[in-house]
């Protein structure tokens, strides 16, 4: 079966399907999706914190999940946020921390942040970027984003931001909500 997703890298061989396993009899067949993240643009976190950029990988309306890369210049403090769902953050490059915690995350570390947490992310260092892979479940409420009212972010607001960026930069958007 060929992967026709617009972000899939071209000409990659596919593994042979498993035959006769119990899982193939009981479970519905689902496709594995390989995405070339370089095919997705970095999108500024407008209008809240334009120095922060996201590369959206998956926006899942079924469970309200966002999977994305986040790039933050060293020294940037993001607005405080209240996370309604679980967040998983894998650090790829640079260092960062939550102001409310005593640890520092660096390349290879994983942070598991529980629901109902209030955190203020800060990218550490003097030069370069902090790049993380994030799995964010549910709504996030940002405070002090240059507005008196809290701002609610979720998969839908991320999709609107991505589509607006694609329109502004004349890029053909991919459907990031496809599940298989």
N, C-alpha and C positions, 0 to 999 in steps of 0.2 A: 504494500500500500504506500503510495506517495504522499508526503506531507506537503499539502498545498497552502499552508499558512503563509501569509505574506512576509513574516519575519524569519521563516525557517532558512537556514543556510542551504545553498543549492548543492546538489550532487553528493549527498551523504548516503552511504549504504545503510540499509535497514537490517536489524537483527531478525533472524528467523523466528517465526511465531512458535510458542510452546504448544505442543499438541498433547491431548490426553490428560492434562493435569486436572485435578479437582477444581482449582480456581477457574479454569476455562469453562467448566460445566456449570458452576454455580453463579459466578460473577458476570455481569455484562462486560462485553469487550470495550476497552477504552484505549485510545491512542496516546502514545507518549509524544510530547511535543518538545522539540529542540528549537530554541530561539537564538538568533544572532542579536544580542543586545546592542551591538554597534549600529544596527539598522534603525534603532529607535533614538530620536533626538533627546538631548538634555533639555528639560523644560523648567524655566524659572518658577519659583514658588510665589508667583504674583497673586495678589498684590501684597502679600503678607511679609515676605522676606526674600527679596529678589536675588540676594547673593546665594541663596540655597537653590540647588537644581535637583530635579528628579528625572530619572530615566525609567518610565513606567514599563513594567514587564507584563503584568497581569492585573486586570481590574475585574474582580469577580462579584457580580451582582447577587449571585445565589447565596453567598455567605458573607458579603460585605468586606471582602479581603482585598488589600492592595499588596502586590509584590513589586518592589522597585529598588533601583539603585539610588542612593542619595549622595550628592557631592556638596560639601560645605567648605568654604575657604577657611584656613586656619585662623583662629582668633574670633570667629563669628559665634555669637550667642543667639540661639533661636528663641522665639517666644515661649514662655511656659505653656505646657499643654496638659490636658486631662484626657487620658486614654480610656475609652469605655471597654475595649477588648484587649486581648493579649497582643504584645509586640515582640518580635524576635529580630535582633539586630546582629549581623555578622560584619565585623570590621575587616575591610580589605586593605585599606591604606590610611595612614595617619593615626592620630589619637583623638579621643573624645571622652567626655564624661557627662553625667547628669550632675548639675550643681548640688542636688540633694543627696548624692552618694559619695562614698570615700574612695572608690576605685577609679582606675583609668583603663579604658578599653583601647587595645592596639591591634595591629594586624593579626588575624587568626582568632581573636576572641569573639565570643558570642554572649550577648546580653539577652536574658529572658525577662521581660518586664510584664508584670501581671496586670490584669484589668483593674480599673479604678485607681490608677496611679497618677500623681501629678509630678511632672518632671520638666526640667529645663536643660535641654541638650546644649553642649558647648564644644566646638571643635578646638582642639589645643594646638599649640605650636605657633611659629612666627611666619612660616612660608608654606606654600603648597595647599593641598586639600586633604580633607578627611572623606573617604569614600566607604559607604556601607551598603550592604544588601539588607533590605528591610521586608519583613512580612508583618503587615499591620491588619489586625482584624477589628472591624467595627469603626464607629465614629471617633474622631479626635476633636477635642474642643481646644482651640488656641486662645490665649488671653494676651492682651497688650500687643496686638498686631497693628498698632497705629489707629485703632478704633476703640471706642468705648464698649462696644458690644463684643461678646465672644464670637469667634468664627468656628463653624462646624465644618470639618473636612472628612470626606469619606471617598469611596470608590467613584461615586457620581461626580463630585466636585473635581476629583483628579481627572476623570474622563473629559469634563468640560474644559479644564485647563489644557489638557493634551490636544484636544480638537481645535481649540482657539489658537494654540501655538502652531499647529500644522497649517491652519488656514492663513495665519499671519506670515508664515515662512514659505508658503506654497509647497508644502510637503503632502504627499498622499498619505493619509492616516491609515494605520493598520487597525483591525478590530482587536483590541486588547481584552475584550470580554469573552472571546472564544474559549470554551473549556476543553474541547478536544476535536 
